[in-house]
Amino acid sequence: MTDTTATPGVTAVPHPGGSERVQGSLLAPVTPEYGGRSLADVLPSALAVLGVPGGTDLLGLADELAGVRRVAVLLVDGLGWHQLPIAAPYAPTLAGLTATTGRPLTCGFPSTTPTSLVTLGTGTASGAHGVLGFTLRVPGTDRVLNHIEWTDDPPPMRWQPVTTALERARAAGVAVTVVSRPEFGGSGLTVAANRGGDYRGAAGVDALAATMLAALAAGTGPTLVSGYHPDVDRHGHLSGVDSVPWRTAVTDLDALLARLVDGLPSDAALLVTADHGQLNVPAEHRFDLDTDPRLTAGLQVVAGEPRVRYLHVVPGATEDVRAAWSQVLGPAARVLTRDEAVATGWFGPVPEEHLRRIGDIVVVCNDTYAVLASRSESPMLSRLVGFHGADTAAEMTIPLLVVRG
């Protein structure tokens, strides 16, 4: 295992208990820890380090990053805290950073990419920003919005009204750059999460590293660079966590991290985090709502994703639908009303204008179960191996790694 503290010019910032594992079962439920130990707290803390007025150092980074004037934040899609030990044999730089600087955070709920990207970008819980799932029903219609395929309808600034951390940083005079895949530039999700930054497209780990480092070094004053790397999540979905393609993706990620760490300017820091973890769902743990009439009865629109379903029901059918889903799924899921789901605190406070984006019934899968929709959703979903979205520790717990030049 590579110890990055031995790299000339680079200091790995230690944190008490950084190498300890989160206690409890990986399948135990976890509630988001908004306000001090969550993904929503990363950029507000980075802004505080950079001296942006109103930035709140909820993660306690100011002392360990004293003197830092440039901050790069890298979000690695799908790299949960509990996947780090699995990745360690194939990623020595990542393993070294985890052992010396790693601390666990929680993502928001649901533990899914669109929700988490906007949670990171705005520094708020999902209830506030309104991107409350992978897919959501557009209130007043039967349309289901897929946030990954979203362009400009509904308008991103209306659908997601919260000012982003990047906008706040830019208004304070910080040079702000977003680095991600070229095809994501200008998408509805990018505008919702990252408006306020200059967008730079970078395809592959070499381009991502080079573009992030160039943006980090370009400015003469306070600088913030936000980067995104999707490949670990992609191969976890397609082939499963700890599959050969997943291991290859982790090895490529390690090369990215090594380049970023080696190239950090002396007055810079790198924060590495993730949007969620991931787990494999076996064939015997899959329900298909499209082939079971007990699960389709009373439904008007189904949204969410396989680990968290939002059920919008015909008027008067809420209790019947809840009873049917509870009977069919049994211990495989919790079946809650909208009010019960909001009361758990999963979403943080939810303003009235965002409530109807959540289903009348919310179905959250336990253990390694999932509810597919083989006919009404993309057939690709039924072929996936890895999933996320629910509230298990394996999905909700994410890392924060802190390195300074």
Backbone hydrogen bonds in HBPLUS format (Angstrom, degrees):
<---DONOR---> <-ACCEPTOR-->    atom                        ^
c    i                          cat <-CA-CA->   ^        H-A-AA   ^      H-
h    n   atom  resd res      DA  || num        DHA   H-A  angle D-A-AA Bond
n    s   type  num  typ     dist DA aas  dist angle  dist       angle   num
A0006-ALA N   A0003-ASP O   3.09 MM   3  5.97 169.0  2.11 123.2 126.7     1
A0007-THR N   A0004-THR O   3.08 MM   3  5.25 165.0  2.10 108.1 112.8     2
A0010-VAL N   A0007-THR O   3.14 MM   3  5.61 160.5  2.18 141.0 139.1     3
A0011-THR N   A0404-ARG O   2.93 MM 393  5.51 169.7  1.94 169.9 172.0     4
A0404-ARG N   A0011-THR O   3.09 MM 393  5.51 174.1  2.09 166.3 164.4     5
A0013-VAL N   A0402-VAL O   3.30 MM 389  5.85 157.6  2.36 145.4 150.2     6
A0018-GLY N   A0015-HIS O   2.97 MM   3  5.30 143.8  2.11 147.5 141.6     7
A0020-GLU N   A0017-GLY O   3.08 MM   3  5.32 159.0  2.12 110.9 117.6     8
A0028-ALA N   A0025-SER O   3.20 MM   3  5.18 167.6  2.21 104.6 107.9     9
A0394-ALA N   A0026-LEU O   2.84 MM 368  5.00 147.1  1.95 157.1 146.1    10
A0393-ALA N   A0028-ALA O   2.90 MM 365  5.83 128.4  2.17 152.1 165.8    11
A0030-VAL N   A0391-ASP O   2.68 MM 361  5.52 146.0  1.79 162.1 173.6    12
A0037-ARG N   A0033-GLU O   3.22 MM   4  5.36 151.2  2.30 171.9 167.1    13
A0106-THR N   A0037-ARG O   3.00 MM  69  6.43 145.9  2.12 135.1 144.4    14
A0041-ASP N   A0038-SER O   3.00 MM   3  5.46 158.0  2.05 112.1 119.2    15
A0039-LEU N   A0106-THR O   2.81 MM  67  6.21 137.9  1.98 157.8 164.0    16
A0042-VAL N   A0039-LEU O   3.22 MM   3  5.55 170.6  2.23 114.3 117.2    17
A0045-SER N   A0041-ASP O   3.25 MM   4  6.15 149.9  2.35 133.2 140.9    18
A0046-ALA N   A0042-VAL O   2.97 MM   4  6.29 151.7  2.05 147.0 155.9    19
A0047-LEU N   A0043-LEU O   2.81 MM   4  6.03 160.4  1.85 158.7 163.0    20
A0048-ALA N   A0044-PRO O   3.08 MM   4  6.28 148.6  2.18 137.9 146.1    21
A0049-VAL N   A0045-SER O   3.05 MM   4  6.38 153.6  2.12 146.0 152.5    22
A0050-LEU N   A0046-ALA O   3.07 MM   4  6.39 146.9  2.18 144.0 152.9    23
A0052-VAL N   A0047-LEU O   2.92 MM   5  5.24 165.8  1.94 153.0 149.3    24
A0051-GLY N   A0048-ALA O   3.03 MM   3  5.00 157.2  2.08 102.1 109.1    25
A0055-GLY N   A0052-VAL O   3.00 MM   3  5.52 161.9  2.03 138.6 140.7    26
A0058-LEU N   A0056-THR O   2.88 MM   2  5.63 134.5  2.09 107.4  93.4    27
A0060-GLY N   A0057-ASP O   3.23 MM   3  5.43 163.9  2.26 107.1 111.9    28
A0065-LEU N   A0061-LEU O   2.95 MM   4  5.94 136.5  2.14 155.3 168.4    29
A0066-ALA N   A0063-ASP O   3.37 MM   3  5.20 158.9  2.42 108.3 105.7    30
A0068-VAL N   A0065-LEU O   3.05 MM   3  5.55 161.3  2.09 139.0 139.5    31
A0069-ARG N   A0267-ASP O   2.82 MM 198  5.70 158.1  1.87 154.1 158.1    32
A0223-THR N   A0069-ARG O   3.00 MM 154  6.49 150.5  2.09 148.7 157.4    33
A0070-ARG N   A0267-ASP O   3.21 MM 197  6.31 141.5  2.36 150.4 149.4    34
A0269-ALA N   A0070-ARG O   2.89 MM 199  6.39 138.8  2.06 147.6 160.4    35
A0071-VAL N   A0223-THR O   2.92 MM 152  6.28 160.4  1.96 150.4 154.7    36
A0225-VAL N   A0071-VAL O   2.93 MM 154  6.35 156.7  1.98 153.7 159.3    37
A0072-ALA N   A0269-ALA O   2.87 MM 197  6.27 162.9  1.90 160.1 165.8    38
A0271-LEU N   A0072-ALA O   2.78 MM 199  6.18 163.2  1.81 163.4 169.3    39
A0073-VAL N   A0225-VAL O   2.77 MM 152  6.19 161.0  1.80 164.9 171.5    40
A0227-GLY N   A0073-VAL O   2.74 MM 154  6.07 169.4  1.76 160.5 163.7    41
A0074-LEU N   A0271-LEU O   2.82 MM 197  6.21 161.5  1.85 162.6 169.1    42
A0273-THR N   A0074-LEU O   2.94 MM 199  6.31 164.5  1.96 164.1 166.8    43
A0075-LEU N   A0227-GLY O   2.91 MM 152  6.19 169.5  1.92 147.6 148.4    44
A0229-HIS N   A0075-LEU O   3.02 MM 154  6.38 156.3  2.07 163.8 164.2    45
A0076-VAL N   A0273-THR O   2.87 MM 197  6.21 169.7  1.88 148.3 148.3    46
A0079-LEU N   A0076-VAL O   3.43 MM   3  5.89 170.2  2.44 131.2 129.5    47
A0077-ASP N   A0229-HIS O   2.91 MM 152  6.05 160.0  1.95 156.8 163.4    48
A0233-ASP N   A0077-ASP O   3.02 MM 156  5.23 116.8  2.43 136.0 135.7    49
A0083-GLN N   A0080-GLY O   3.04 MM   3  5.24 153.4  2.11 104.7 113.2    50
A0081-TRP N   A0397-THR O   2.87 MM 316  5.50 161.5  1.90 122.3 128.1    51
A0084-LEU N   A0081-TRP O   3.24 MM   3  5.52 155.2  2.30 104.3 111.5    52
A0087-ALA N   A0083-GLN O   2.94 MM   4  6.20 146.8  2.05 150.2 160.5    53
A0088-ALA N   A0084-LEU O   2.96 MM   4  6.01 135.9  2.16 148.1 159.5    54
A0090-TYR N   A0087-ALA O   2.92 MM   3  5.68 153.1  1.99 130.2 138.1    55
A0091-ALA N   A0088-ALA O   3.17 MM   3  5.06 162.9  2.20 106.2 111.5    56
A0095-ALA N   A0091-ALA O   2.87 MM   4  6.09 158.3  1.92 154.6 161.7    57
A0096-GLY N   A0092-PRO O   2.92 MM   4  6.05 155.7  1.98 143.5 149.6    58
A0097-LEU N   A0093-THR O   2.96 MM   4  6.23 160.4  2.00 153.4 158.4    59
A0098-THR N   A0094-LEU O   2.90 MM   4  6.07 158.5  1.95 149.4 155.8    60
A0099-ALA N   A0095-ALA O   3.01 MM   4  6.17 159.6  2.05 147.2 152.2    61
A0100-THR N   A0096-GLY O   3.13 MM   4  6.26 144.9  2.25 142.1 150.8    62
A0101-THR N   A0097-LEU O   2.73 MM   4  5.45 160.1  1.77 151.3 156.5    63
A0102-GLY N   A0098-THR O   3.13 MM   4  4.22 141.2  2.28 110.0 116.7    64
A0103-ARG N   A0400-LEU O   3.14 MM 297  5.41 139.6  2.31 137.2 149.0    65
A0400-LEU N   A0103-ARG O   2.88 MM 297  5.41 131.8  2.11 155.2 168.8    66
A0105-LEU N   A0398-ILE O   2.74 MM 293  5.22 166.7  1.76 159.3 162.0    67
A0398-ILE N   A0105-LEU O   2.89 MM 293  5.22 159.5  1.94 132.8 139.6    68
A0107-CYS N   A0396-MET O   2.87 MM 289  5.45 152.8  1.94 153.1 162.2    69
A0112-THR N   A0110-PRO O   2.88 MM   2  5.52 132.8  2.11 106.2  91.7    70
A0111-SER N   A0389-GLY O   3.04 MM 278  4.11 148.9  2.14 106.3 107.8    71
A0116-SER N   A0112-THR O   2.99 MM   4  6.11 165.2  2.01 159.9 164.7    72
A0117-LEU N   A0113-THR O   2.82 MM   4  5.92 164.5  1.85 165.7 168.7    73
A0118-VAL N   A0114-PRO O   3.24 MM   4  6.39 160.3  2.28 147.1 151.3    74
A0119-THR N   A0115-THR O   2.90 MM   4  6.08 146.7  2.01 142.9 153.7    75
A0120-LEU N   A0116-SER O   2.83 MM   4  6.01 165.2  1.85 154.0 156.5    76
A0121-GLY N   A0117-LEU O   2.96 MM   4  6.06 163.4  1.98 139.8 145.2    77
A0122-THR N   A0118-VAL O   2.89 MM   4  5.86 152.9  1.97 145.3 150.3    78
A0123-GLY N   A0119-THR O   2.89 MM   4  5.52 140.9  2.04 138.7 148.7    79
A0165-ALA N   A0121-GLY O   2.77 MM  44  5.86 172.1  1.78 159.4 161.5    80
A0128-ALA N   A0125-ALA O   3.15 MM   3  5.69 130.5  2.41 110.4 121.3    81
A0129-HIS N   A0125-ALA O   3.39 MM   4  6.80 161.7  2.42 153.4 157.8    82
A0130-GLY N   A0126-SER O   2.83 MM   4  5.68 149.1  1.93 150.8 158.0    83
A0127-GLY N   A0347-PHE O   2.79 MM 220  4.76 148.0  1.89 143.1 143.1    84
A0147-HIS N   A0134-PHE O   3.18 MM  13  6.02 166.4  2.20 167.8 171.8    85
A0304-GLY N   A0135-THR O   3.02 MM 169  4.87 150.5  2.11 117.9 126.5    86
A0136-LEU N   A0145-LEU O   3.00 MM   9  5.26 149.6  2.09 137.5 145.6    87
A0145-LEU N   A0136-LEU O   2.69 MM   9  5.26 160.9  1.72 164.3 157.4    88
A0138-VAL N   A0143-ARG O   2.96 MM   5  5.72 163.3  1.98 155.4 159.6    89
A0141-THR N   A0138-VAL O   3.06 MM   3  5.76 141.2  2.21 149.3 152.7    90
A0149-GLU N   A0146-ASN O   3.07 MM   3  5.50 135.7  2.27 109.4 120.7    91
A0188-GLY N   A0150-TRP O   3.04 MM  38  5.08 161.0  2.08 122.2 122.2    92
A0158-ARG N   A0155-PRO O   2.97 MM   3  5.42 145.4  2.09 114.0 124.6    93
A0159-TRP N   A0155-PRO O   2.91 MM   4  6.11 166.6  1.93 163.0 167.6    94
A0160-GLN N   A0156-PRO O   2.81 MM   4  5.71 155.3  1.87 144.2 151.1    95
A0168-ARG N   A0164-THR O   3.13 MM   4  6.50 156.6  2.19 144.9 151.1    96
A0169-ALA N   A0165-ALA O   2.87 MM   4  6.09 154.1  1.94 145.2 152.6    97
A0170-ARG N   A0166-LEU O   2.92 MM   4  6.10 166.7  1.94 150.0 153.3    98
A0171-ALA N   A0167-GLU O   2.99 MM   4  6.14 159.0  2.04 146.9 152.7    99
A0172-ALA N   A0168-ARG O   3.23 MM   4  6.42 130.4  2.49 134.6 146.3   100
A0172-ALA N   A0169-ALA O   2.99 MM   3  5.16 135.7  2.19 100.1 113.0   101
A0174-VAL N   A0169-ALA O   3.05 MM   5  5.30 163.5  2.08 143.6 139.1   102
A0173-GLY N   A0170-ARG O   2.97 MM   3  5.14 164.4  1.99 111.7 114.8   103
A0175-ALA N   A0222-PRO O   2.97 MM  47  6.37 163.7  1.99 154.5 151.0   104
A0224-LEU N   A0175-ALA O   2.82 MM  49  6.14 164.6  1.84 166.8 167.4   105
A0198-ASP N   A0176-VAL O   3.04 MM  22  6.28 174.5  2.04 135.0 133.5   106
A0177-THR N   A0224-LEU O   3.01 MM  47  6.50 152.4  2.09 154.0 162.6   107
A0226-SER N   A0177-THR O   2.87 MM  49  6.29 162.8  1.90 159.6 165.0   108
A0178-VAL N   A0198-ASP O   2.81 MM  20  5.85 166.0  1.83 143.8 146.0   109
A0200-ARG N   A0178-VAL O   2.76 MM  22  6.05 151.3  1.84 165.7 175.1   110
A0179-VAL N   A0226-SER O   2.79 MM  47  6.12 164.2  1.81 160.0 162.7   111
A0228-TYR N   A0179-VAL O   3.13 MM  49  6.58 134.8  2.34 159.7 171.0   112
A0180-SER N   A0200-ARG O   3.22 MM  20  6.65 150.8  2.31 154.6 163.2   113
A0202-ALA N   A0180-SER O   2.71 MM  22  5.59 146.1  1.82 144.2 152.1   114
A0184-PHE N   A0181-ARG O   3.05 MM   3  5.60 157.9  2.10 117.3 124.1   115
A0185-GLY N   A0182-PRO O   3.22 MM   3  5.71 162.0  2.25 114.3 119.6   116
A0187-SER N   A0184-PHE O   3.22 MM   3  5.62 167.4  2.24 130.7 130.7   117
A0191-VAL N   A0187-SER O   2.98 MM   4  6.23 164.1  2.00 155.6 159.6   118
A0192-ALA N   A0188-GLY O   2.91 MM   4  6.06 157.8  1.96 146.0 152.8   119
A0193-ALA N   A0189-LEU O   2.93 MM   4  6.05 153.7  2.00 147.8 154.1   120
A0194-ASN N   A0190-THR O   2.72 MM   4  5.38 160.4  1.75 147.8 154.7   121
A0197-GLY N   A0194-ASN O   3.38 MM   3  6.32 151.0  2.47 147.9 148.6   122
A0208-LEU N   A0204-GLY O   2.97 MM   4  6.13 156.2  2.03 150.1 157.8   123
A0209-ALA N   A0205-VAL O   2.94 MM   4  6.04 166.8  1.96 149.0 151.9   124
A0210-ALA N   A0206-ASP O   2.98 MM   4  6.15 171.1  1.99 151.6 154.6   125
A0211-THR N   A0207-ALA O   2.87 MM   4  5.87 162.6  1.90 148.0 153.2   126
A0212-MET N   A0208-LEU O   2.98 MM   4  6.02 162.4  2.01 148.5 153.5   127
A0213-LEU N   A0209-ALA O   2.99 MM   4  6.12 167.8  2.01 153.1 156.7   128
A0214-ALA N   A0210-ALA O   2.94 MM   4  6.04 154.7  2.00 143.3 150.9   129
A0215-ALA N   A0211-THR O   3.02 MM   4  6.13 160.4  2.05 145.5 150.5   130
A0216-LEU N   A0212-MET O   2.92 MM   4  6.08 150.0  2.01 144.7 153.8   131
A0217-ALA N   A0213-LEU O   2.99 MM   4  6.16 147.6  2.10 144.8 152.2   132
A0218-ALA N   A0214-ALA O   3.02 MM   4  5.96 127.7  2.31 140.8 153.6   133
A0234-ARG N   A0230-PRO O   3.20 MM   4  6.37 163.3  2.22 152.7 157.9   134
A0235-HIS N   A0231-ASP O   3.07 MM   4  6.24 168.4  2.08 154.4 155.3   135
A0236-GLY N   A0232-VAL O   2.99 MM   4  6.11 143.1  2.13 141.9 152.8   136
A0237-HIS N   A0233-ASP O   2.90 MM   4  6.16 158.3  1.95 156.1 160.8   137
A0238-LEU N   A0234-ARG O   3.03 MM   4  6.27 170.5  2.04 150.5 152.8   138
A0239-SER N   A0235-HIS O   2.92 MM   4  5.59 160.4  1.96 136.7 142.9   139
A0240-GLY N   A0236-GLY O   2.87 MM   4  4.29 131.7  2.10 109.4 121.9   140
A0385-VAL N   A0237-HIS O   2.68 MM 148  5.40 167.5  1.70 172.3 170.7   141
A0386-GLY N   A0237-HIS O   3.23 MM 149  4.13 156.1  2.29 108.0 114.3   142
A0243-SER N   A0240-GLY O   3.14 MM   3  5.44 151.4  2.22 131.5 128.1   143
A0247-ARG N   A0243-SER O   2.92 MM   4  6.20 158.0  1.96 154.3 160.2   144
A0248-THR N   A0244-VAL O   3.02 MM   4  6.29 154.7  2.08 150.1 157.0   145
A0249-ALA N   A0245-PRO O   2.96 MM   4  6.23 154.0  2.03 145.4 152.3   146
A0250-VAL N   A0246-TRP O   2.96 MM   4  6.25 149.2  2.05 146.9 155.6   147
A0251-THR N   A0247-ARG O   2.94 MM   4  6.24 151.2  2.03 146.2 154.0   148
A0252-ASP N   A0248-THR O   2.98 MM   4  6.30 155.9  2.04 149.4 155.5   149
A0253-LEU N   A0249-ALA O   2.93 MM   4  6.18 154.0  1.99 143.5 151.0   150
A0254-ASP N   A0250-VAL O   2.94 MM   4  6.21 149.6  2.03 144.4 152.4   151
A0255-ALA N   A0251-THR O   3.17 MM   4  6.56 148.5  2.28 144.0 151.5   152
A0256-LEU N   A0252-ASP O   3.10 MM   4  6.47 151.4  2.18 146.3 154.3   153
A0256-LEU N   A0253-LEU O   3.04 MM   3  4.99 115.0  2.48  93.7 109.7   154
A0257-LEU N   A0253-LEU O   2.89 MM   4  6.25 161.5  1.92 157.1 161.4   155
A0258-ALA N   A0254-ASP O   2.89 MM   4  6.12 161.9  1.93 150.1 155.0   156
A0259-ARG N   A0255-ALA O   3.10 MM   4  6.29 158.2  2.14 145.7 150.7   157
A0260-LEU N   A0256-LEU O   2.99 MM   4  6.27 161.5  2.03 153.4 158.8   158
A0261-VAL N   A0257-LEU O   2.85 MM   4  6.01 168.3  1.86 158.3 161.5   159
A0262-ASP N   A0258-ALA O   2.94 MM   4  6.00 164.1  1.96 146.4 151.4   160
A0263-GLY N   A0259-ARG O   2.98 MM   4  5.99 142.1  2.13 140.7 150.3   161
A0264-LEU N   A0261-VAL O   3.48 MM   3  5.55 169.8  2.49 105.3 108.2   162
A0268-ALA N   A0265-PRO O   3.10 MM   3  5.24 150.9  2.19 121.2 118.2   163
A0405-GLY N   A0268-ALA O   2.81 MM 137  5.46 167.2  1.82 153.1 155.3   164
A0270-LEU N   A0403-VAL O   2.62 MM 133  5.10 160.6  1.66 155.3 162.1   165
A0403-VAL N   A0270-LEU O   2.93 MM 133  5.10 160.4  1.97 150.9 156.4   166
A0272-VAL N   A0401-LEU O   2.90 MM 129  4.99 162.3  1.93 144.7 150.6   167
A0401-LEU N   A0272-VAL O   2.90 MM 129  4.99 156.3  1.96 143.2 150.6   168
A0277-GLY N   A0395-GLU O   2.76 MM 118  4.00 159.6  1.80 120.1 123.2   169
A0279-LEU N   A0387-PHE O   3.00 MM 108  5.61 158.7  2.05 157.0 163.9   170
A0387-PHE N   A0279-LEU O   2.80 MM 108  5.61 162.2  1.83 162.0 164.5   171
A0281-VAL N   A0385-VAL O   3.02 MM 104  5.99 165.2  2.04 171.8 170.0   172
A0285-HIS N   A0282-PRO O   3.03 MM   3  5.50 162.8  2.06 116.5 121.9   173
A0370-ALA N   A0285-HIS O   3.08 MM  85  6.53 143.3  2.22 162.0 164.6   174
A0287-PHE N   A0370-ALA O   2.92 MM  83  6.26 169.1  1.93 159.8 162.9   175
A0372-LEU N   A0287-PHE O   2.69 MM  85  5.94 162.8  1.72 161.5 155.6   176
A0291-THR N   A0288-ASP O   3.21 MM   3  5.73 161.6  2.25 113.2 118.6   177
A0289-LEU N   A0372-LEU O   2.93 MM  83  6.26 153.7  2.00 167.2 160.0   178
A0292-ASP N   A0289-LEU O   3.47 MM   3  5.34 167.6  2.48 101.1 104.4   179
A0295-LEU N   A0292-ASP O   2.89 MM   3  5.57 147.0  2.00 120.9 129.4   180
A0297-ALA N   A0293-PRO O   3.16 MM   4  6.02 138.1  2.34 142.1 148.7   181
A0299-LEU N   A0296-THR O   3.23 MM   3  5.64 163.9  2.25 135.0 133.4   182
A0314-VAL N   A0298-GLY O   2.96 MM  16  5.66 159.5  2.00 146.0 150.7   183
A0300-GLN N   A0312-HIS O   2.77 MM  12  5.58 163.3  1.80 155.2 154.2   184
A0301-VAL N   A0312-HIS O   3.09 MM  11  5.04 160.6  2.13 136.7 141.0   185
A0312-HIS N   A0301-VAL O   2.86 MM  11  5.04 169.6  1.87 171.7 168.1   186
A0303-ALA N   A0310-TYR O   2.92 MM   7  5.00 164.6  1.94 148.5 153.2   187
A0310-TYR N   A0303-ALA O   3.16 MM   7  5.00 171.1  2.17 112.3 114.9   188
A0305-GLU N   A0308-VAL O   2.79 MM   3  5.36 164.1  1.81 147.8 153.3   189
A0308-VAL N   A0305-GLU O   3.08 MM   3  5.36 136.0  2.28 111.3 123.6   190
A0371-VAL N   A0306-PRO O   2.84 MM  65  4.67 166.5  1.86 130.0 133.5   191
A0365-CYS N   A0307-ARG O   3.00 MM  58  5.27 178.3  2.00 155.5 156.1   192
A0309-ARG N   A0363-VAL O   2.84 MM  54  4.95 155.4  1.90 144.4 149.9   193
A0363-VAL N   A0309-ARG O   2.85 MM  54  4.95 167.7  1.86 150.0 154.0   194
A0311-LEU N   A0361-ILE O   2.84 MM  50  5.03 175.9  1.84 158.0 159.1   195
A0360-ASP N   A0311-LEU O   2.93 MM  49  5.87 119.7  2.30 127.4 138.7   196
A0361-ILE N   A0311-LEU O   3.05 MM  50  5.03 155.2  2.12 144.0 150.4   197
A0317-ALA N   A0314-VAL O   3.07 MM   3  5.69 156.6  2.13 149.8 148.2   198
A0321-VAL N   A0317-ALA O   2.89 MM   4  6.00 167.8  1.91 165.7 169.0   199
A0322-ARG N   A0318-THR O   2.90 MM   4  6.07 162.5  1.93 152.0 157.7   200
A0323-ALA N   A0319-GLU O   2.94 MM   4  6.05 160.4  1.97 145.0 150.2   201
A0324-ALA N   A0320-ASP O   2.98 MM   4  6.18 161.0  2.02 148.6 153.7   202
A0325-TRP N   A0321-VAL O   2.98 MM   4  6.14 173.8  1.98 158.5 159.7   203
A0326-SER N   A0322-ARG O   2.96 MM   4  6.02 157.3  2.01 146.9 153.9   204
A0327-GLN N   A0323-ALA O   2.97 MM   4  6.12 153.5  2.05 145.3 152.2   205
A0328-VAL N   A0324-ALA O   2.96 MM   4  6.19 166.7  1.98 155.0 158.2   206
A0329-LEU N   A0325-TRP O   2.91 MM   4  5.84 167.4  1.93 149.4 153.6   207
A0330-GLY N   A0326-SER O   2.89 MM   4  5.40 144.0  2.02 129.9 140.4   208
A0332-ALA N   A0329-LEU O   2.95 MM   3  5.30 159.9  1.99 137.2 136.5   209
A0366-ASN N   A0332-ALA O   2.72 MM  34  5.21 175.9  1.72 134.9 136.2   210
A0334-ARG N   A0364-VAL O   2.90 MM  30  5.29 159.9  1.94 147.0 150.9   211
A0364-VAL N   A0334-ARG O   2.97 MM  30  5.29 160.4  2.01 153.6 157.8   212
A0336-LEU N   A0362-VAL O   2.90 MM  26  5.20 175.7  1.91 156.1 155.8   213
A0362-VAL N   A0336-LEU O   2.77 MM  26  5.20 162.3  1.80 148.6 154.9   214
A0341-ALA N   A0337-THR O   2.94 MM   4  6.23 159.2  1.99 154.8 160.5   215
A0338-ARG N   A0360-ASP O   2.99 MM  22  5.14 131.4  2.23 136.6 130.4   216
A0342-VAL N   A0338-ARG O   2.94 MM   4  6.21 164.3  1.96 159.6 163.2   217
A0343-ALA N   A0339-ASP O   3.01 MM   4  6.12 152.3  2.09 142.6 150.5   218
A0344-THR N   A0341-ALA O   3.21 MM   3  5.43 147.3  2.33 101.5 110.6   219
A0345-GLY N   A0342-VAL O   3.15 MM   3  5.85 160.0  2.20 118.3 123.6   220
A0348-GLY N   A0345-GLY O   3.24 MM   3  5.05 148.9  2.34  98.8 107.9   221
A0354-HIS N   A0351-PRO O   2.97 MM   3  5.63 159.5  2.01 120.7 127.2   222
A0355-LEU N   A0352-GLU O   3.26 MM   3  5.33 150.6  2.35 103.4 111.7   223
A0357-ARG N   A0354-HIS O   3.17 MM   3  5.60 157.5  2.22 111.2 118.1   224
A0358-ILE N   A0355-LEU O   3.03 MM   3  5.71 157.2  2.08 118.8 125.2   225
A0369-TYR N   A0366-ASN O   3.12 MM   3  6.07 167.1  2.14 158.3 159.9   226
A0377-GLU N   A0373-ALA O   3.12 MM   4  5.64 142.3  2.27 150.2 152.9   227
A0381-LEU N   A0378-SER O   3.09 MM   3  5.86 145.1  2.22 120.4 126.4   228
A0382-SER N   A0379-PRO O   3.13 MM   3  5.58 130.4  2.39 108.7 119.8   229
A0383-ARG N   A0380-MET O   2.91 MM   3  5.20 143.5  2.05 106.6 118.0   230
A0384-LEU N   A0381-LEU O   3.27 MM   3  5.39 160.1  2.32 103.6 109.5   231
A0395-GLU N   A0392-THR O   3.07 MM   3  5.35 135.0  2.28 103.5 115.1   232
A0396-MET N   A0392-THR O   2.82 MM   4  5.94 162.4  1.85 160.2 166.2   233
A0397-THR N   A0393-ALA O   3.08 MM   4  5.37 160.1  2.12 137.9 140.2   234
